[in-house]
Amino acid sequence: MKRRDRHPALGTAAPRVPFLIVERNPQLVTAVSLAILVGLAVCLAFWAAKDYLLPIAVALVFSVLLGRLCGFLERFWIPRPLAAFLAIATAGVVVWLAFSAIAQPASRWLEDAPQLIKRASRHIQELQAPLKPLTDISNQVEDLNLGQPATPPSRTVVMQEPDFAQFVMASAQTAVAQIGLVFILSLFLLNTRDDFRIKFLAFQPTLARRVRAARVFRDVSHRVAGYIVTFATINFFVGVATGLACWQLDLPEPLMWGGLAMLCNFIPFLGPVIMMALIGLASLATFDTLLQASFPLLAFVAISFVEANLVTPTIVGRRMTLNPLAIILVVSFWIWLWGPVGGIIALPLLIMFKVICDHTPPLQGIGILIGAPLERNAKPIVTPKPKPVLPEPGEVVVVQVAS
């Protein structure tokens, strides 16, 4: 007979099923508690060691991306260290050109920021005009004194913040140190990528595990490189279309807006929203009427809609189908931990993790939750059924009957 406890208020028998599960499976409770604590500890470690771990993650993504370019250069009898240096230098020049096209116009916008904010606030007040009666009523309600004694004036303590120039100098020093670390780590990872793969495969105890590990290395390289190259091409044309639209609509610095659109589009879902907010504020600060200010924003919304619903599904297809919920959670998590750079490298890291899950039997369920299998070209092997052997004409068939 099962033991049932009496509820003190109702006086009815309450089942003790949850307590029985805990009592009979204490190891399960311990394992779940330890998993939660380990997850919290890992998140705290990633956040505390951001300045050290972020360059390592960026270097890992760069080495996987530039591995194929380095291999292509080695085909022309270029030594591996020189090929790795040329690949990293090429990527560095491309990144420097992209950021220089954005940084110089952005500095001019920052110089005129007070005037631009005043113009934008004036248009925002015009948009809030229909809601002015409601805001007046709420202000009057807040100003009502419900018989409470007047609060004596208190002293205000003003904390002096560090100068903006000092903040910029400190951030620049940290950025230079991290970029140097990324360059050095990427160079060593590209130079020793084959040696690391061979040694890792040699440590596998069985042939099946060696084959599985080799497939993981191959698929990680192909999928991450394919993702970055494909989406970089799409984002480049999104940036070109955005720059041309801003130039046609007389929005200042169209080159900057095109570069920002290309860069923000690497962050799924959140990047286009950030870009809409930036273009909307810039349009309100530039144009005199709300109608003119709405044209650049509507143009970017149209470009983003066509890219997200027509261009990307047509080019990418079902080869890189990932769960949108997993993308939002992963991108927001890495942005929260490591900022905008974390949001850019979030999807390559997610693809690496998914490939590992797809090739590891205990983790295949997690891979299915992240998204559909990345490789759909493999066809199942069907063993043909053996055909019955018929006797030839004139052949004597002996049938043995069991007694």
C-alpha positions in Angstrom: 0.0 0.0 0.0 1.4 3.4 -1.0 2.0 5.9 1.6 0.0 9.1 1.2 0.4 12.3 3.2 -2.5 14.3 4.5 -2.7 17.9 3.3 -2.9 20.1 6.4 -5.5 22.5 5.0 -7.7 20.3 2.8 -7.3 17.1 4.8 -7.1 15.0 1.6 -4.5 12.5 0.6 -1.7 14.0 -1.5 0.5 11.7 -3.6 4.2 11.6 -2.8 5.3 10.7 -6.4 7.8 13.6 -6.8 9.3 12.8 -3.4 9.5 9.1 -4.2 11.4 9.9 -7.4 13.9 11.9 -5.5 14.3 9.3 -2.8 14.7 6.4 -5.3 17.0 8.3 -7.7 19.4 10.5 -5.7 22.1 10.2 -8.3 19.7 11.9 -10.9 19.2 14.8 -8.6 22.9 15.1 -8.0 23.7 14.9 -11.7 21.1 17.6 -12.6 22.3 19.9 -9.8 25.9 19.5 -10.9 25.0 20.2 -14.5 23.3 23.4 -13.6 26.3 24.5 -11.4 28.7 23.6 -14.2 26.7 25.6 -16.7 26.7 28.7 -14.5 30.4 28.3 -13.8 31.2 28.1 -17.5 29.1 31.2 -18.3 30.8 33.1 -15.5 34.2 31.9 -16.7 33.4 33.0 -20.3 32.3 36.4 -19.0 35.3 37.0 -16.7 37.9 35.8 -19.2 36.3 37.7 -22.2 39.5 39.6 -23.0 41.4 36.3 -23.3 38.8 33.9 -24.7 37.4 36.2 -27.4 40.6 36.4 -29.5 40.9 32.6 -29.3 37.4 32.1 -30.6 37.9 34.7 -33.4 41.2 33.1 -34.3 39.5 29.6 -34.4 36.8 30.9 -36.8 39.5 32.7 -39.0 41.7 29.6 -39.2 38.7 27.4 -40.3 37.7 30.0 -42.9 41.2 30.7 -44.2 42.3 27.0 -44.2 41.0 26.4 -47.7 42.6 29.6 -49.0 45.9 28.6 -47.4 45.6 25.1 -49.0 44.9 26.8 -52.4 48.1 28.8 -52.1 50.1 25.7 -51.2 49.2 24.2 -54.5 51.5 26.8 -56.2 54.5 25.4 -54.2 54.3 28.2 -51.7 55.6 27.2 -48.2 53.0 26.7 -45.6 54.2 29.5 -43.2 54.2 32.0 -46.1 50.8 30.8 -47.4 49.4 31.2 -43.9 50.8 34.7 -43.6 49.5 35.7 -47.1 46.0 34.4 -46.2 45.8 36.2 -42.9 47.2 39.4 -44.6 44.6 39.2 -47.3 41.8 38.9 -44.7 43.3 41.7 -42.6 43.4 44.1 -45.6 39.7 43.3 -46.5 38.6 43.9 -42.9 40.7 47.1 -42.6 39.2 48.5 -45.8 35.7 47.7 -44.6 36.2 49.3 -41.2 38.0 52.4 -42.7 35.0 53.0 -45.0 32.8 53.0 -41.9 35.0 54.7 -39.3 35.8 58.0 -41.2 32.2 59.0 -42.0 31.1 57.8 -38.5 33.6 60.2 -36.9 32.1 63.1 -38.8 28.7 62.1 -37.7 29.9 62.0 -34.1 31.2 65.5 -34.4 27.8 66.8 -35.4 26.0 64.6 -32.9 24.5 67.4 -30.8 22.8 69.2 -33.7 21.6 65.9 -35.2 20.1 64.9 -31.9 18.2 68.2 -31.7 16.7 67.7 -35.2 15.8 64.1 -34.5 14.1 65.0 -31.1 12.1 67.7 -32.9 10.7 65.1 -35.3 10.1 62.6 -32.5 8.0 65.3 -30.7 6.0 65.7 -33.9 5.4 61.9 -33.9 4.3 62.1 -30.2 1.9 64.9 -30.8 -1.2 62.7 -31.1 -0.4 61.2 -27.7 0.2 64.6 -26.0 -3.2 64.6 -24.2 -2.5 61.3 -22.6 1.0 62.4 -21.5 -0.4 65.6 -20.0 -2.9 63.6 -18.0 -0.2 61.3 -16.7 1.9 64.2 -15.7 -0.9 65.9 -13.8 -1.6 62.7 -11.9 2.1 62.4 -11.0 2.1 66.0 -9.8 -0.9 65.5 -7.4 0.0 65.8 -3.8 -2.1 63.3 -1.9 -1.7 65.0 1.5 1.9 63.8 2.1 4.3 66.2 3.7 6.7 67.9 1.4 10.0 66.2 1.1 12.9 68.4 2.2 15.4 69.2 -0.4 18.3 66.7 -0.5 21.8 66.9 -1.6 22.7 65.5 -4.9 26.0 63.7 -5.3 27.5 63.8 -8.7 30.0 61.1 -9.7 32.7 62.4 -12.0 33.1 59.9 -14.9 36.3 59.4 -16.8 37.0 61.6 -19.8 35.7 60.3 -23.2 39.2 60.6 -24.7 40.7 58.5 -21.9 38.0 55.9 -22.5 38.7 55.8 -26.3 42.4 55.5 -25.7 41.9 52.6 -23.2 39.6 50.8 -25.6 42.0 51.3 -28.5 44.8 49.8 -26.5 42.7 46.7 -25.6 41.5 46.4 -29.3 45.1 46.5 -30.6 46.3 43.9 -28.1 43.4 41.6 -29.0 43.9 42.0 -32.8 47.6 41.2 -32.4 46.7 38.0 -30.4 44.1 37.0 -33.1 46.8 37.5 -35.8 49.4 35.3 -34.0 46.9 32.6 -33.0 45.5 32.4 -36.5 49.0 32.1 -38.0 49.9 29.2 -35.7 46.6 27.5 -36.2 46.9 27.6 -40.0 50.6 26.5 -39.9 49.9 23.5 -37.7 46.4 22.5 -38.8 47.4 19.3 -40.6 49.8 18.2 -37.8 47.0 18.7 -35.2 44.5 16.7 -37.2 46.9 13.8 -37.8 47.9 13.7 -34.1 44.2 13.9 -33.0 43.3 11.0 -35.3 46.3 8.9 -34.1 45.0 9.1 -30.5 41.7 7.5 -31.5 41.5 3.9 -30.2 39.5 2.4 -33.1 39.2 2.7 -36.8 35.5 3.8 -36.6 36.4 6.7 -34.3 39.2 7.7 -36.6 36.8 7.8 -39.5 34.3 9.8 -37.4 36.9 12.3 -36.3 38.1 12.8 -39.9 34.6 13.4 -41.0 34.1 16.0 -38.3 37.3 17.9 -39.4 36.2 17.8 -43.0 32.6 18.9 -42.4 33.6 21.7 -40.0 35.9 23.1 -42.6 33.4 22.8 -45.4 30.4 24.1 -43.6 31.9 27.0 -41.8 33.8 28.2 -44.9 30.7 27.7 -47.0 28.5 29.6 -44.5 30.9 32.6 -44.3 31.6 32.8 -48.0 27.9 32.5 -49.0 26.6 34.9 -46.5 29.4 37.4 -47.0 28.5 37.5 -50.7 24.8 38.0 -49.9 25.6 40.7 -47.3 27.9 42.4 -49.8 25.1 42.9 -52.2 22.8 44.0 -49.4 25.4 46.7 -48.5 25.7 47.8 -52.1 21.9 48.0 -52.5 21.6 49.9 -49.2 24.3 52.4 -50.2 22.8 53.0 -53.6 19.4 53.6 -52.0 20.8 56.0 -49.5 22.7 57.8 -52.3 19.6 58.0 -54.4 17.5 59.3 -51.5 20.1 62.0 -50.5 21.0 60.5 -47.2 24.6 61.7 -46.3 27.5 59.2 -46.3 25.9 56.3 -48.3 29.2 54.4 -48.3 29.0 54.2 -44.5 25.4 53.0 -44.5 26.2 50.4 -47.0 29.2 49.1 -44.9 27.1 49.1 -41.8 24.3 47.2 -43.5 26.8 44.6 -44.7 28.3 44.2 -41.2 25.0 44.2 -39.3 23.5 41.6 -41.6 26.0 39.0 -40.3 24.0 39.1 -37.0 20.8 37.3 -37.7 17.5 38.9 -36.7 19.1 41.5 -34.4 21.4 43.1 -37.0 18.6 44.3 -39.4 16.7 45.7 -36.4 19.7 47.7 -35.3 20.3 48.9 -38.8 16.6 50.1 -39.1 17.0 52.1 -35.9 20.2 53.7 -37.1 18.8 54.7 -40.5 15.6 55.9 -38.9 17.5 58.2 -36.5 19.8 59.5 -39.2 16.8 60.2 -41.5 15.0 62.1 -38.8 18.1 64.2 -38.1 18.8 64.9 -41.8 15.5 65.6 -43.5 13.0 68.4 -42.8 9.7 66.4 -43.1 8.6 63.1 -41.8 7.7 61.9 -45.3 11.2 62.4 -46.6 12.7 60.8 -43.5 10.6 57.7 -44.0 11.9 56.9 -47.5 15.4 55.6 -46.5 13.9 53.4 -43.7 11.3 52.0 -46.1 14.0 51.3 -48.7 16.1 49.3 -46.2 13.1 47.4 -45.0 12.3 46.4 -48.6 15.9 45.3 -49.2 16.0 43.3 -46.0 12.6 41.7 -46.7 13.8 40.6 -50.2 17.1 39.3 -48.9 15.5 37.3 -46.0 12.6 35.9 -47.9 13.7 35.4 -51.5 17.5 35.7 -52.0 18.8 33.7 -49.0 16.3 30.8 -49.1 17.0 30.5 -52.9 20.8 30.4 -52.6 21.2 28.6 -49.4 18.2 26.3 -49.7 17.9 23.5 -47.2 21.7 22.9 -46.9 22.1 25.1 -43.8 18.7 24.9 -42.2 19.0 25.9 -38.6 16.3 26.3 -36.0 15.4 30.0 -35.7 14.9 29.7 -32.0 18.3 28.2 -31.6 19.8 31.0 -33.7 18.1 33.7 -31.6 19.2 32.1 -28.3 22.8 31.5 -29.4 23.2 35.0 -30.9 21.7 36.8 -28.0 23.8 34.7 -25.5 27.1 35.5 -27.2 26.2 39.2 -27.6 25.4 39.3 -23.9 28.7 37.7 -23.1 31.1 39.1 -25.7 29.3 42.0 -27.3 28.9 42.6 -31.1 31.9 40.5 -32.0 30.4 37.6 -30.2 27.2 38.0 -32.2 29.2 37.9 -35.5 31.0 34.6 -34.6 28.0 33.0 -32.9 26.6 31.2 -36.0 30.0 29.8 -37.1 30.5 28.4 -33.6 26.9 27.0 -33.7 27.6 25.3 -37.0 30.8 23.8 -35.5 28.9 22.5 -32.5 26.1 21.1 -34.7 28.6 19.2 -36.9 30.2 17.6 -33.8 26.7 16.7 -32.5 25.7 15.2 -35.9 28.7 12.8 -35.9 28.6 11.9 -32.2 25.8 9.3 -31.4 25.1 10.5 -27.8 24.7 14.1 -29.0 22.7 13.5 -32.2 19.5 14.5 -30.4 20.9 17.9 -29.6 22.0 18.3 -33.2 18.4 17.6 -34.3 17.1 20.2 -32.0 19.5 22.8 -33.4 18.4 22.1 -36.9 18.0 19.7 -39.8 21.1 17.7 -40.9 23.5 19.9 -42.8 24.2 17.2 -45.4 21.2 16.0 -47.3 23.0 14.5 -50.3 23.7 11.1 -48.6 21.3 8.4 -49.8 20.4 5.4 -47.7 22.1 2.2 -48.7 19.4 -0.4 -49.7 20.5 -4.0 -49.8 18.8 -5.7 -52.7 16.8 -8.8 -51.9 18.3 -12.0 -53.3 16.4 -13.4 -56.3 15.2 -17.0 -56.1 17.3 -19.4 -58.1 15.2 -21.4 -60.6 16.4 -24.7 -61.9 17.4 -24.9 -65.5 15.5 -27.2 -67.9 16.4 -30.8 -67.5 18.2 -30.3 -64.2 17.4 -32.8 -61.4 16.4 -31.2 -58.1 16.7 -33.3 -55.0 14.3 -32.3 -52.2 15.1 -33.6 -48.7 12.1 -34.2 -46.5 12.6 -34.1 -42.8 11.2 -37.1 -41.0 
